[in-house]
Amino acid sequence: MASGTDTPSSLERLIRHDRLIALCGLALVTVLAWIYLAREASSMQSMAADARMHAAMGMADMREWGMAEGLALFAMWAVMMAGMMVPSAAPVMLLILSAYRRRGDRRARVSSAAFIGGYLLAWTVFSAAAAFAQTALHRASFLAPDMTTRSARWSGIILLVAGVYQWLPIKSACLSRCQSPLGFITQHWKDGVAGAARMGARHGVFCVGCCWALMTLLFVVGVMNLIWIALIAAFVLVEKLAVRVPQVGRIAGVVLIVWGIYVLVQPIVRT
């Protein structure tokens, strides 16, 4: 319910104004994230070139990643997840803001910001896990200088896992929550700023459950390969919007499975 001082027309104008501000803010976050990623990708390419040169000269890179490198890697993943996932989550974020306004919540903007914060928190936790995994792979010499797996076997396994996951019921369950912002709000609504944060975290968990396997593909194609980052982000957006075409995700799963089998079989065929 709107407050008594807000007529329907003034309330709608306020909602449109808030949505415009929120949309501009989300767009700014996305643009800044991609600018950061572009700079990091350029830096990583220079580091990879140096590493290849050292290897060609017989000079092994003996540097162990420490706390500083781990934190920088975590920051990179966190920013990358924000840049990739904010566009596809924007519809539910804007709907949340409108819902708080229509319910007469005087802290609608704060509550909406709390929802966004809770959503990003879920992906931040995922980023910490991804950074930890990448550090472990680096120390075990499983990653090449361009941040792809050195082993065709592991690349094939990652592709197969990602492809099979596209067909699993848990994937469908999580995707359905992400595809229906109104349905999510109806089932999981919480009042207040703290409630908004919990609601945002829950929605973030559903999104992580929907997309985590796709993110592991970056270890196959290159963690800082901007083209593939953009393609995966675009697919996530299409998959969430394609409510009436559920086959999109499963078709992608088949492609990934075929790709994984090819990567696994190729070394055997060559021998």
VOBA-1610 file (N, C-alpha, C; in pm, whole numbers, padded with zeros to 5 digits, always signed):
BEGIN
Met+00084-00121+00000Met+00000+00000+00000Met+00087+00124+00000Ala+00049+00223-00077Ala+00123+00348-00079Ala+00083+00430+00041Ser+00168+00523+00079Ser+00135+00611+00190Ser+00027+00708+00147Gly-00040+00767+00246Gly-00154+00852+00216Gly-00118+00977+00139Thr+00005+01018+00144Thr+00045+01141+00076Thr+00075+01117-00071Asp+00080+00989-00112Asp+00114+00958-00251Asp-00011+00921-00328Thr-00048+01001-00428Thr-00156+00964-00518Thr-00101+00860-00614Pro-00191+00783-00680Pro-00142+00681-00773Pro-00047+00737-00878Ser-00078+00855-00931Ser+00008+00911-01036Ser+00143+00953-00981Ser+00145+01013-00862Ser+00272+01054-00805Ser+00355+00933-00764Leu+00288+00827-00719Leu+00359+00705-00682Leu+00425+00642-00805Glu+00351+00639-00916Glu+00408+00581-01038Glu+00527+00663-01086Arg+00516+00796-01074Arg+00630+00880-01114Arg+00750+00853-01025Leu+00725+00838-00896Leu+00834+00808-00803Leu+00898+00674-00834Ile+00816+00576-00867Ile+00869+00443-00902Ile+00953+00450-01028Arg+00903+00522-01128Arg+00980+00535-01252Arg+01111+00606-01227His+01108+00708-01142His+01229+00783-01109His+01329+00692-01036Asp+01281+00616-00940Asp+01368+00525-00866Asp+01427+00418-00956Arg+01342+00364-01044Arg+01391+00259-01135Arg+01497+00313-01229Leu+01480+00439-01274Leu+01579+00499-01362Leu+01712+00515-01290Ile+01706+00564-01166Ile+01829+00580-01087Ile+01895+00444-01064Ala+01814+00343-01028Ala+01869+00210-01003Ala+01929+00150-01130Leu+01860+00169-01242Leu+01910+00115-01369Leu+02042+00179-01406Cys+02052+00310-01388Cys+02178+00380-01417Cys+02290+00331-01325Gly+02255+00309-01198Gly+02354+00260-01103Gly+02403+00121-01139Leu+02312+00032-01176Leu+02349-00104-01215Leu+02433-00102-01343Ala+02395-00015-01437Ala+02472-00003-01561Ala+02613+00047-01532Leu+02624+00142-01439Leu+02755+00196-01404Leu+02842+00087-01340Val+02784+00010-01250Val+02859-00100-01186Val+02908-00198-01292Thr+02822-00230-01388Thr+02860-00325-01492Thr+02972-00270-01579Val+02960-00145-01620Val+03062-00084-01706Val+03196-00077-01633Leu+03194-00032-01507Leu+03319-00023-01431Leu+03382-00162-01413Ala+03299-00262-01391Ala+03351-00398-01375Ala+03420-00445-01503Trp+03360-00415-01618Trp+03420-00458-01744Trp+03546-00378-01777Ile+03549-00252-01739Ile+03673-00174-01757Ile+03786-00235-01674Tyr+03753-00270-01550Tyr+03852-00334-01462Tyr+03899-00466-01523Leu+03805-00547-01573Leu+03842-00675-01632Leu+03929-00659-01755Ala+03899-00557-01835Ala+03981-00533-01955Ala+04125-00498-01916Arg+04142-00417-01813Arg+04275-00382-01766Arg+04346-00503-01708Glu+04274-00583-01630Glu+04334-00703-01571Glu+04372-00804-01679Ala+04288-00817-01782Ala+04318-00910-01891Ala+04446-00869-01963Ser+04461-00740-01987Ser+04583-00690-02051Ser+04706-00720-01966Ser+04692-00698-01837Ser+04803-00727-01745Ser+04836-00875-01743Met+04732-00960-01741Met+04753-01104-01739Met+04819-01153-01867Gln+04782-01094-01980Gln+04844-01132-02106Gln+04993-01101-02105Ser+05031-00987-02049Ser+05174-00953-02038Ser+05247-01051-01948Met+05183-01088-01836Met+05243-01184-01745Met+05258-01321-01811Ala+05157-01360-01889Ala+05162-01489-01957Ala+05274-01491-02061Ala+05292-01379-02132Ala+05399-01371-02230Ala+05536-01382-02163Asp+05552-01317-02048Asp+05678-01327-01973Asp+05703-01471-01927Ala+05594-01537-01880Ala+05608-01675-01833Ala+05649-01767-01946Arg+05592-01748-02065Arg+05629-01831-02179Arg+05773-01807-02219Met+05817-01681-02212Met+05955-01650-02246Met+06052-01716-02148His+06018-01713-02021His+06103-01777-01921His+06109-01928-01943Ala+05994-01986-01979Ala+05992-02130-02004Ala+06077-02166-02125Ala+06071-02082-02230Ala+06151-02108-02349Ala+06300-02098-02321Met+06337-02015-02223Met+06477-01998-02187Met+06520-02099-02079Gly+06427-02187-02043Gly+06460-02285-01941Gly+06457-02229-01801Met+06391-02118-01781Met+06383-02054-01649Met+06244-02078-01591Ala+06235-02163-01495Ala+06105-02191-01434Ala+06061-02075-01346Asp+05934-02051-01348Asp+05880-01948-01261Asp+05857-02010-01123Met+05945-01979-01030Met+05940-02042-00899Met+05861-01960-00798Arg+05803-01849-00842Arg+05732-01764-00748Arg+05608-01834-00695Glu+05595-01839-00566Glu+05475-01893-00504Glu+05376-01781-00479Trp+05251-01807-00506Trp+05149-01708-00479Trp+05129-01695-00329Gly+05134-01574-00280Gly+05115-01548-00139Gly+04980-01485-00112Met+04967-01424+00007Met+04841-01364+00048Met+04798-01251-00045Ala+04894-01168-00086Ala+04861-01054-00172Ala+04805-01101-00306Glu+04871-01203-00366Glu+04823-01255-00494Glu+04686-01320-00479Gly+04667-01389-00366Gly+04538-01452-00342Gly+04426-01352-00328Leu+04451-01243-00257Leu+04350-01139-00240Leu+04320-01069-00373Ala+04425-01046-00452Ala+04405-00983-00583Ala+04322-01074-00673Leu+04349-01204-00665Leu+04273-01300-00745Leu+04127-01304-00701Phe+04105-01301-00570Phe+03969-01297-00516Phe+03894-01172-00565Ala+03963-01057-00560Ala+03901-00932-00607Ala+03866-00942-00755Met+03955-01003-00833Met+03930-01019-00976Met+03804-01103-01000Trp+03792-01215-00930Trp+03675-01301-00946Trp+03547-01229-00901Ala+03555-01157-00789Ala+03437-01088-00737Ala+03388-00982-00835Val+03481-00906-00890Val+03443-00803-00988Val+03389-00868-01115Met+03452-00977-01157Met+03409-01047-01278Met+03267-01101-01261Met+03237-01158-01145Met+03102-01210-01121Met+02999-01097-01120Ala+03036-00982-01064Ala+02945-00868-01064Ala+02919-00823-01208Gly+03024-00812-01287Gly+03009-00769-01426Gly+02927-00865-01509Met+02940-00995-01479Met+02869-01096-01557Met+02724-01113-01514Met+02697-01102-01383Met+02567-01141-01330Met+02470-01026-01305Val+02519-00906-01283Val+02429-00793-01256Val+02330-00769-01371Pro+02375-00773-01499Pro+02276-00751-01606Pro+02162-00851-01605Ser+02191-00978-01582Ser+02085-01079-01584Ser+01997-01073-01460Ala+02048-01014-01351Ala+01969-01001-01227Ala+01898-00867-01218Ala+01923-00777-01312Ala+01863-00644-01306Ala+01710-00646-01300Pro+01640-00734-01377Pro+01493-00733-01371Pro+01438-00755-01230Val+01493-00852-01157Val+01441-00877-01022Val+01480-00764-00928Met+01597-00704-00948Met+01639-00592-00864Met+01546-00472-00881Leu+01507-00443-01004Leu+01417-00331-01030Leu+01276-00362-00979Leu+01235-00488-00992Leu+01103-00527-00944Leu+01095-00517-00791Ile+01204-00552-00724Ile+01210-00541-00578Ile+01190-00396-00535Leu+01257-00305-00603Leu+01245-00163-00571Leu+01101-00116-00587Ser+01037-00155-00697Ser+00898-00116-00720Ser+00806-00174-00613Ala+00833-00300-00574Ala+00749-00365-00474Ala+00757-00294-00339Tyr+00878-00255-00299Tyr+00892-00184-00173Tyr+00821-00049-00178Arg+00828+00019-00290Arg+00760+00147-00304Arg+00608+00129-00293Arg+00556+00029-00363Arg+00411+00008-00364Arg+00360-00035-00227Arg+00446-00094-00146Arg+00406-00135-00011Arg+00421-00021+00089Gly+00462+00097+00041Gly+00473+00213+00127Gly+00595+00213+00216Asp+00698+00138+00180Asp+00820+00132+00258Asp+00899+00262+00238Arg+00914+00340+00344Arg+00986+00467+00332Arg+01136+00447+00313Arg+01185+00328+00338Arg+01326+00296+00317Arg+01341+00205+00196Ala+01260+00230+00095Ala+01257+00143-00023Ala+01395+00136-00090Arg+01460+00251-00103Arg+01591+00252-00169Arg+01694+00176-00088Val+01692+00196+00043Val+01788+00126+00130Val+01762-00024+00125Ser+01635-00061+00131Ser+01600-00203+00126Ser+01641-00265-00007Ser+01623-00191-00115Ser+01663-00241-00246Ser+01814-00256-00254Ala+01887-00159-00198Ala+02033-00169-00195Ala+02077-00289-00113Ala+02004-00317-00003Ala+02035-00433+00080Ala+02011-00562+00002Phe+01906-00565-00080Phe+01880-00682-00163Phe+01996-00705-00260Ile+02041-00598-00325Ile+02152-00609-00419Ile+02279-00656-00346Gly+02301-00599-00226Gly+02417-00640-00148Gly+02412-00787-00111Gly+02294-00836-00071Gly+02279-00977-00039Gly+02303-01065-00159Tyr+02253-01020-00275Tyr+02272-01096-00399Tyr+02422-01106-00432Leu+02490-00993-00426Leu+02633-00993-00459Leu+02714-01070-00354Leu+02665-01075-00230Leu+02735-01151-00127Leu+02743-01299-00166Ala+02635-01352-00220Ala+02636-01493-00262Ala+02743-01517-00367Trp+02754-01425-00462Trp+02856-01441-00566Trp+02995-01411-00514Thr+03005-01330-00410Thr+03134-01305-00348Thr+03187-01431-00280Val+03098-01504-00214Val+03137-01632-00154Val+03183-01729-00263Phe+03110-01733-00374Phe+03151-01817-00487Phe+03288-01773-00538Ser+03310-01642-00545Ser+03439-01589-00593Ser+03554-01632-00503Ala+03530-01635-00372Ala+03633-01681-00279Ala+03668-01826-00307Ala+03566-01909-00331Ala+03590-02050-00361Ala+03665-02065-00494Ala+03626-01986-00594Ala+03692-01993-00724Ala+03837-01949-00716Ala+03863-01842-00640Ala+04000-01794-00623Ala+04086-01897-00550Phe+04026-01961-00448Phe+04098-02067-00375Phe+04132-02183-00469Ala+04034-02222-00552Ala+04057-02332-00646Ala+04164-02296-00747Gln+04161-02173-00798Gln+04261-02132-00896Gln+04400-02128-00835Thr+04410-02081-00711Thr+04539-02078-00643Thr+04593-02220-00625Ala+04505-02312-00587Ala+04547-02451-00569Ala+04592-02511-00702Leu+04519-02482-00810Leu+04558-02533-00941Leu+04692-02474-00986His+04712-02347-00955His+04837-02281-00990His+04955-02347-00919Arg+04938-02369-00789Arg+05046-02429-00711Arg+05074-02572-00752Ala+04971-02641-00803Ala+04989-02778-00849Ala+05035-02786-00995Ser+05059-02668-01055Ser+05104-02658-01195Ser+05002-02716-01293Phe+04874-02707-01260Phe+04769-02753-01349Phe+04725-02646-01449Leu+04765-02521-01422Leu+04724-02411-01509Leu+04841-02361-01593Ala+04812-02333-01720Ala+04910-02273-01810Ala+04918-02123-01783Pro+05019-02055-01840Pro+05030-01910-01818Pro+04906-01831-01858Asp+04830-01882-01957Asp+04708-01811-01999Asp+04586-01850-01915Met+04611-01918-01801Met+04506-01957-01706Met+04407-02056-01764Thr+04454-02146-01848Thr+04376-02261-01893Thr+04438-02387-01836Thr+04360-02492-01825Thr+04414-02616-01772Thr+04516-02675-01869Arg+04624-02727-01814Arg+04726-02790-01898Arg+04683-02927-01948Ser+04592-02991-01875Ser+04554-03129-01903Ser+04427-03135-01988Ala+04436-03205-02102Ala+04317-03226-02185Ala+04213-03308-02110Arg+04261-03400-02024Arg+04168-03482-01948Arg+04082-03396-01856Trp+04147-03304-01783Trp+04070-03219-01691Trp+03980-03122-01767Ser+04027-03073-01880Ser+03942-02985-01961Ser+03818-03059-02007Gly+03838-03184-02054Gly+03724-03264-02098Gly+03627-03293-01985Ile+03681-03324-01867Ile+03595-03353-01751Ile+03513-03231-01713Ile+03577-03113-01711Ile+03505-02990-01677Ile+03391-02966-01777Leu+03418-02985-01904Leu+03316-02967-02007Leu+03201-03066-01989Leu+03235-03190-01960Leu+03131-03291-01940Leu+03045-03260-01818Val+03110-03222-01708Val+03035-03188-01586Val+02941-03071-01612Ala+02992-02967-01679Ala+02909-02850-01709Ala+02793-02887-01800Gly+02820-02975-01897Gly+02714-03017-01989Gly+02607-03100-01922Val+02649-03197-01841Val+02553-03283-01769Val+02471-03200-01670Tyr+02535-03104-01605Tyr+02464-03022-01506Tyr+02348-02947-01568Gln+02362-02910-01695Gln+02253-02839-01764Gln+02125-02923-01770Trp+02137-03055-01753Trp+02021-03143-01763Trp+01967-03186-01627Leu+02036-03152-01519Leu+01997-03201-01387Leu+01877-03124-01331Pro+01794-03189-01249Pro+01677-03123-01188Pro+01716-03002-01102Ile+01830-03008-01033Ile+01870-02896-00949Ile+01897-02772-01033Lys+01951-02792-01152Lys+01972-02680-01244Lys+01838-02618-01283Ser+01742-02703-01318Ser+01610-02654-01358Ser+01541-02581-01243Ala+01556-02636-01121Ala+01491-02575-01005Ala+01548-02436-00978Cys+01680-02424-00984Cys+01742-02293-00960Cys+01711-02195-01072Leu+01714-02244-01196Leu+01687-02157-01311Leu+01544-02103-01306Ser+01450-02186-01263Ser+01311-02141-01258Ser+01294-02024-01162Arg+01370-02023-01052Arg+01364-01910-00957Arg+01421-01784-01020Cys+01524-01802-01104Cys+01587-01686-01167Cys+01506-01633-01285Gln+01428-01721-01348Gln+01351-01680-01466Gln+01223-01606-01430Ser+01176-01623-01307Ser+01049-01562-01267Ser+01069-01470-01147Pro+01108-01344-01171Pro+01126-01250-01060Pro+01000-01235-00975Leu+00883-01226-01040Leu+00759-01210-00964Leu+00730-01333-00879Gly+00755-01451-00935Gly+00734-01573-00860Gly+00828-01582-00741Phe+00952-01539-00761Phe+01048-01541-00650Phe+01002-01448-00537Ile+00959-01327-00573Ile+00914-01231-00473Ile+00792-01285-00397Thr+00700-01346-00471Thr+00580-01400-00409Thr+00612-01508-00305Gln+00709-01592-00336Gln+00742-01705-00249Gln+00836-01667-00135His+00923-01567-00158His+01031-01544-00062His+01033-01401-00006Trp+00922-01330-00013Trp+00922-01189+00030Trp+00958-01174+00177Lys+01043-01073+00206Lys+01079-01037+00342Lys+01069-00885+00357Asp+01012-00838+00467Asp+01003-00695+00491Asp+01130-00644+00560Gly+01155-00513+00546Gly+01265-00451+00616Gly+01398-00466+00545Val+01495-00389+00591Val+01627-00389+00529Val+01696-00524+00547Ala+01692-00577+00671Ala+01753-00707+00696Ala+01684-00816+00615Gly+01551-00808+00605Gly+01478-00906+00525Gly+01516-00897+00378Ala+01537-00774+00330Ala+01578-00757+00191Ala+01714-00818+00165Ala+01806-00802+00259Ala+01940-00860+00245Ala+01932-01012+00239Arg+01848-01071+00327Arg+01833-01217+00327Arg+01769-01263+00196Met+01671-01186+00150Met+01604-01221+00026Met+01703-01213-00091Gly+01788-01110-00093Gly+01887-01098-00198Gly+01988-01210-00195Ala+02030-01249-00073Ala+02126-01360-00060Ala+02064-01490-00111Arg+01935-01509-00080Arg+01868-01632-00126Arg+01860-01634-00278His+01824-01521-00337His+01819-01516-00483His+01958-01538-00541Gly+02061-01483-00476Gly+02197-01505-00522Gly+02236-01652-00517Val+02193-01721-00412Val+02222-01864-00400Val+02157-01942-00514Phe+02034-01904-00549Phe+01968-01970-00663Phe+02046-01945-00792Cys+02096-01823-00809Cys+02171-01790-00930Cys+02305-01865-00934Val+02370-01875-00819Val+02494-01953-00813Val+02464-02099-00847Gly+02356-02152-00791Gly+02318-02289-00822Gly+02286-02309-00968Cys+02237-02206-01032Cys+02204-02213-01174Cys+02327-02204-01264Cys+02426-02124-01223Cys+02532-02086-01317Cys+02674-02129-01280Trp+02695-02190-01161Trp+02831-02217-01118Trp+02907-02306-01216Ala+02839-02406-01274Ala+02907-02497-01365Ala+02954-02425-01492Leu+02874-02328-01537Leu+02914-02250-01654Leu+03040-02170-01625Met+03052-02121-01502Met+03169-02041-01466Met+03297-02125-01465Thr+03286-02255-01438Thr+03405-02340-01439Thr+03463-02354-01579Leu+03382-02323-01680Leu+03433-02329-01817Leu+03549-02233-01839Leu+03559-02131-01754Leu+03668-02035-01769Leu+03803-02101-01748Phe+03807-02210-01672Phe+03933-02282-01655Phe+03972-02358-01781Val+03878-02375-01872Val+03905-02442-02000Val+03944-02342-02107Val+03871-02232-02113Val+03891-02134-02221Val+03981-02018-02181Gly+04012-02006-02050Gly+04096-01896-02003Gly+04020-01807-01906Val+04069-01801-01784Val+03998-01726-01679Val+03981-01580-01716Met+04077-01524-01787Met+04068-01382-01824Met+04050-01362-01974Asn+03987-01460-02039Asn+03956-01447-02181Asn+03827-01366-02194Leu+03840-01239-02228Leu+03724-01149-02227Leu+03614-01191-02323Ile+03653-01248-02436Ile+03552-01292-02533Ile+03465-01401-02473Trp+03529-01499-02408Trp+03452-01607-02348Trp+03375-01560-02226Ile+03431-01468-02150Ile+03358-01412-02036Ile+03229-01346-02086Ala+03241-01269-02194Ala+03124-01202-02251Ala+03024-01303-02306Leu+03072-01410-02371Leu+02982-01511-02427Leu+02905-01585-02317Ile+02975-01619-02209Ile+02908-01688-02099Ile+02806-01596-02033Ala+02843-01469-02012Ala+02750-01373-01953Ala+02627-01355-02042Ala+02649-01350-02173Ala+02537-01335-02267Ala+02447-01458-02264Phe+02508-01576-02255Phe+02427-01698-02250Phe+02345-01703-02122Val+02405-01664-02009Val+02331-01661-01882Val+02209-01571-01895Leu+02228-01455-01957Leu+02117-01362-01976Leu+02008-01423-02064Val+02049-01484-02176Val+01952-01546-02267Val+01878-01659-02199Glu+01952-01741-02124Glu+01891-01856-02056Glu+01785-01810-01955Lys+01812-01700-01885Lys+01715-01650-01787Lys+01593-01587-01854Leu+01614-01527-01971Leu+01503-01462-02040Leu+01420-01558-02123Ala+01480-01672-02160Ala+01411-01767-02249Ala+01319-01857-02171Val+01221-01798-02105Val+01128-01875-02021Val+01047-01973-02105Arg+01009-01932-02224Arg+00926-02016-02309Arg+01007-02111-02396Val+01139-02103-02386Val+01226-02192-02465Val+01324-02261-02370Pro+01274-02354-02287Pro+01360-02419-02189Pro+01469-02506-02252Gln+01453-02537-02382Gln+01551-02621-02448Gln+01686-02552-02467Val+01690-02419-02451Val+01815-02346-02473Val+01927-02401-02385Gly+01900-02415-02256Gly+02002-02465-02165Gly+02042-02607-02194Arg+01945-02691-02230Arg+01975-02831-02257Arg+02052-02849-02387Ile+02020-02766-02486Ile+02096-02770-02610Ile+02242-02733-02582Ala+02260-02630-02500Ala+02396-02593-02461Ala+02465-02707-02388Gly+02389-02779-02306Gly+02445-02894-02236Gly+02494-03000-02332Val+02416-03028-02437Val+02457-03127-02537Val+02586-03082-02606Val+02592-02954-02640Val+02712-02901-02706Val+02834-02919-02616Leu+02819-02889-02487Leu+02931-02902-02394Leu+02972-03048-02377Ile+02875-03138-02374Ile+02908-03280-02362Ile+02985-03329-02485Val+02938-03292-02602Val+03007-03331-02726Val+03148-03272-02729Trp+03159-03146-02689Trp+03289-03080-02684Trp+03381-03154-02587Gly+03329-03189-02470Gly+03410-03258-02371Gly+03459-03393-02421Ile+03369-03469-02487Ile+03409-03599-02543Ile+03518-03580-02647Tyr+03503-03478-02731Tyr+03605-03451-02834Tyr+03740-03421-02771Val+03739-03338-02666Val+03865-03302-02601Val+03929-03426-02537Leu+03848-03515-02480Leu+03902-03636-02417Leu+03953-03736-02519Val+03885-03747-02631Val+03921-03848-02732Val+04036-03803-02820Gln+04048-03673-02842Gln+04149-03622-02936Gln+04290-03673-02909Pro+04342-03671-02784Pro+04478-03723-02762Pro+04491-03871-02795Ile+04383-03949-02773Ile+04388-04091-02803Ile+04396-04114-02953Val+04318-04034-03027Val+04318-04046-03174Val+04456-04011-03231Arg+04517-03911-03174Arg+04649-03868-03223Arg+04756-03973-03204Thr+04743-04051-03095Thr+04841-04156-03070Thr+04812-04282-03150
//
